Amino acid sequence: MNEDRMEGKIRTLGGKAEQLAGRATGDAKTRVEGVLDEAAGRAQDLYGQAKDAASDTIDTLEEGAANAEDFIRDFIETRPYTTAVLALCAGWLIGRMGRHDG
């Protein structure tokens, strides 16, 4: 949980407390300020959740790229002849695409 989420939750609770105090004292201004603080706290918490989700997505993508790199390295090291044949075929196909018969 990041700082924005913590601050948002604290502000939300503070806003609820303000609302209760406003109701108990009959002070409409305190009650409205409590509603606004609660809404701002919820928004800040949602912002923190979005930051966490983005960070998790980046971590997952980086992990996936590392796994793909490990797979390719392992494939090349354990199957050198297959890798050479695949490279030759790819080169041949690229060469054929560049030719224009006519």
VOPAGU-2260 file (C-alpha; in pm, 1 decimal, decimal comma):
REM VOPAGU-2260
SITE   aa  ch    i         X         Y         Z
SITE  MET   A    0       0,0       0,0       0,0
SITE  ASN   A    1     149,6     332,5    -104,1
SITE  GLU   A    2     144,3     669,9      67,7
SITE  ASP   A    3    -153,5     801,0    -131,7
SITE  ARG   A    4    -368,9     509,0     -24,1
SITE  MET   A    5    -276,9     553,5     342,0
SITE  GLU   A    6    -339,2     928,5     337,0
SITE  GLY   A    7    -665,0     872,9     149,0
SITE  LYS   A    8    -791,5     623,9     405,0
SITE  ILE   A    9    -695,2     853,9     692,4
SITE  ARG   A   10    -866,8    1149,7     525,8
SITE  THR   A   11   -1177,0     937,5     459,5
SITE  LEU   A   12   -1197,2     839,6     825,5
SITE  GLY   A   13   -1139,9    1199,6     930,2
SITE  GLY   A   14   -1422,2    1309,5     704,4
SITE  LYS   A   15   -1656,9    1053,2     855,6
SITE  ALA   A   16   -1560,1    1173,2    1202,5
SITE  GLU   A   17   -1631,3    1533,3    1098,5
SITE  GLN   A   18   -1971,7    1430,0     970,3
SITE  LEU   A   19   -2053,2    1259,7    1299,4
SITE  ALA   A   20   -1939,0    1565,0    1492,7
SITE  GLY   A   21   -2149,0    1788,6    1269,0
SITE  ARG   A   22   -2455,4    1571,5    1322,5
SITE  ALA   A   23   -2399,5    1558,1    1697,7
SITE  THR   A   24   -2364,0    1935,2    1729,3
SITE  GLY   A   25   -2611,8    2025,6    1458,1
SITE  ASP   A   26   -2340,2    2215,9    1269,3
SITE  ALA   A   27   -2419,5    2188,0     897,3
SITE  LYS   A   28   -2087,8    2344,1     794,2
SITE  THR   A   29   -1882,4    2078,9     979,5
SITE  ARG   A   30   -2102,1    1807,3     835,2
SITE  VAL   A   31   -2053,3    1934,4     476,7
SITE  GLU   A   32   -1677,5    1969,0     529,7
SITE  GLY   A   33   -1678,2    1609,8     650,0
SITE  VAL   A   34   -1855,5    1495,4     334,7
SITE  LEU   A   35   -1601,5    1683,0     119,4
SITE  ASP   A   36   -1304,8    1542,8     314,4
SITE  GLU   A   37   -1444,1    1191,1     287,8
SITE  ALA   A   38   -1488,3    1228,9     -90,0
SITE  ALA   A   39   -1137,3    1370,7    -128,2
SITE  GLY   A   40    -998,1    1084,4      78,6
SITE  ARG   A   41   -1174,6     826,0    -135,1
SITE  ALA   A   42   -1042,6     992,2    -451,0
SITE  GLN   A   43    -688,3     992,6    -313,4
SITE  ASP   A   44    -723,2     624,6    -216,5
SITE  LEU   A   45    -843,3     540,4    -569,4
SITE  TYR   A   46    -548,0     730,7    -713,5
SITE  GLY   A   47    -315,3     524,8    -493,0
SITE  GLN   A   48    -484,0     204,0    -607,4
SITE  ALA   A   49    -430,2     305,0    -970,7
SITE  LYS   A   50     -61,3     373,7    -901,7
SITE  ASP   A   51     -27,3      32,0    -735,6
SITE  ALA   A   52    -197,0    -139,5   -1029,7
SITE  ALA   A   53      29,3      37,3   -1280,0
SITE  SER   A   54     337,0     -58,0   -1080,6
SITE  ASP   A   55     224,1    -421,3   -1063,5
SITE  THR   A   56     163,8    -426,2   -1439,1
SITE  ILE   A   57     511,3    -289,7   -1510,2
SITE  ASP   A   58     666,2    -548,1   -1277,0
SITE  THR   A   59     476,1    -828,0   -1452,0
SITE  LEU   A   60     585,6    -708,4   -1797,5
SITE  GLU   A   61     949,0    -683,8   -1688,0
SITE  GLU   A   62     930,7   -1033,0   -1539,6
SITE  GLY   A   63     775,5   -1167,0   -1860,4
SITE  ALA   A   64    1049,0   -1009,6   -2072,5
SITE  ALA   A   65    1315,5   -1167,2   -1852,1
SITE  ASN   A   66    1144,4   -1505,6   -1883,0
SITE  ALA   A   67    1128,2   -1474,0   -2263,1
SITE  GLU   A   68    1495,6   -1382,2   -2275,5
SITE  ASP   A   69    1583,7   -1683,7   -2060,1
SITE  PHE   A   70    1374,6   -1910,2   -2285,8
SITE  ILE   A   71    1545,1   -1784,6   -2602,3
SITE  ARG   A   72    1891,8   -1815,3   -2448,0
SITE  ASP   A   73    1816,3   -2170,7   -2330,7
SITE  PHE   A   74    1675,4   -2266,4   -2672,7
SITE  ILE   A   75    1985,7   -2138,4   -2854,1
SITE  GLU   A   76    2225,3   -2307,5   -2611,9
SITE  THR   A   77    2049,2   -2646,5   -2608,4
SITE  ARG   A   78    1951,0   -2659,8   -2979,7
SITE  PRO   A   79    2227,3   -2491,8   -3178,7
SITE  TYR   A   80    2155,7   -2680,8   -3504,1
SITE  THR   A   81    1783,6   -2606,5   -3491,4
SITE  THR   A   82    1866,3   -2241,8   -3424,0
SITE  ALA   A   83    2100,4   -2232,9   -3724,6
SITE  VAL   A   84    1835,8   -2385,3   -3952,8
SITE  LEU   A   85    1572,7   -2138,9   -3829,3
SITE  ALA   A   86    1814,0   -1848,9   -3888,3
SITE  LEU   A   87    1889,2   -1970,1   -4240,1
SITE  CYS   A   88    1518,2   -2005,3   -4318,8
SITE  ALA   A   89    1445,6   -1658,1   -4183,8
SITE  GLY   A   90    1728,7   -1514,1   -4394,6
SITE  TRP   A   91    1603,8   -1693,4   -4704,6
SITE  LEU   A   92    1247,4   -1561,9   -4649,0
SITE  ILE   A   93    1370,9   -1207,4   -4595,7
SITE  GLY   A   94    1578,0   -1234,6   -4913,0
SITE  ARG   A   95    1277,5   -1360,3   -5110,9
SITE  MET   A   96    1062,5   -1068,0   -4992,3
SITE  GLY   A   97    1316,4    -819,2   -5129,3
SITE  ARG   A   98    1312,6    -967,6   -5479,0
SITE  HIS   A   99    1082,2    -835,0   -5745,6
SITE  ASP   A  100    1027,6   -1066,6   -6040,1
SITE  GLY   A  101     926,9    -874,4   -6337,9
